[in-house]
C-alpha cells in the first residue's frame, strides 16, 4: 500500500486526465480543486455542486 499523505503530498495528478482533489482541513476549511482540460465555467459549476453535496449530512444505509 502506498500512502502519499505520509510523504506530505496532498494531490496526485495523472497527465491527460481530469482530477478532483480535496485538500487538507485547516481551520475547519478545505480546498476543493479540479485539474485538467475542462471548460472553466463547467468546472466552476461542478465544484459548486460537489461542495454543496459535501456540506450535507451523509446518511449511511446498512
C-alpha positions as CSV (number, residue, x, y, z in Angstrom):
1,X,0.0,0.0,0.0
2,X,1.2,3.5,-0.8
3,X,0.3,6.5,1.4
4,X,1.0,9.8,-0.4
5,X,0.0,11.6,2.7
6,X,3.0,10.1,4.6
7,X,5.2,11.9,2.0
8,X,3.3,15.2,2.6
9,X,1.6,15.0,-0.9
10,X,-2.0,16.2,-1.0
11,X,-2.7,15.7,-4.6
12,X,-1.9,13.1,-7.2
13,X,-2.4,14.1,-10.9
14,X,-2.2,11.9,-13.9
15,X,-1.4,13.5,-17.3
16,X,-4.3,14.0,-19.7
17,X,-7.0,13.3,-17.1
18,X,-9.4,15.3,-15.0
19,X,-8.6,15.1,-11.3
20,X,-10.8,16.2,-8.4
21,X,-8.8,17.0,-5.2
22,X,-9.9,17.8,-1.7
23,X,-7.1,19.4,0.3
24,X,-6.2,19.0,4.0
25,X,-8.6,20.6,6.5
26,X,-7.2,23.8,8.1
27,X,-9.3,25.9,10.5
28,X,-12.4,23.8,9.5
29,X,-12.0,24.5,5.8
30,X,-10.5,22.5,2.9
31,X,-9.7,23.4,-0.7
32,X,-11.6,21.7,-3.4
33,X,-10.0,21.8,-6.9
34,X,-10.5,20.4,-10.3
35,X,-7.4,20.0,-12.6
36,X,-7.3,19.1,-16.2
37,X,-8.6,20.1,-19.6
38,X,-12.1,21.4,-18.8
39,X,-14.1,24.5,-19.6
40,X,-13.7,26.9,-16.6
41,X,-17.5,27.6,-16.4
42,X,-18.3,23.8,-16.3
43,X,-15.6,23.3,-13.8
44,X,-17.0,26.0,-11.5
45,X,-20.5,24.6,-11.7
46,X,-19.2,21.1,-11.0
47,X,-17.2,22.2,-8.0
48,X,-20.1,24.2,-6.7
49,X,-22.3,21.0,-6.8
50,X,-19.7,18.9,-5.2
51,X,-19.1,21.5,-2.4
52,X,-22.9,21.6,-1.8
53,X,-23.1,17.8,-1.6
54,X,-20.1,17.7,0.9
55,X,-21.9,20.2,3.2
56,X,-24.9,18.0,3.5
57,X,-25.1,15.2,6.2
58,X,-24.4,11.8,4.8
59,X,-26.9,9.0,5.6
60,X,-25.5,5.5,5.8
61,X,-27.9,2.7,5.0
62,X,-26.8,-0.7,6.2
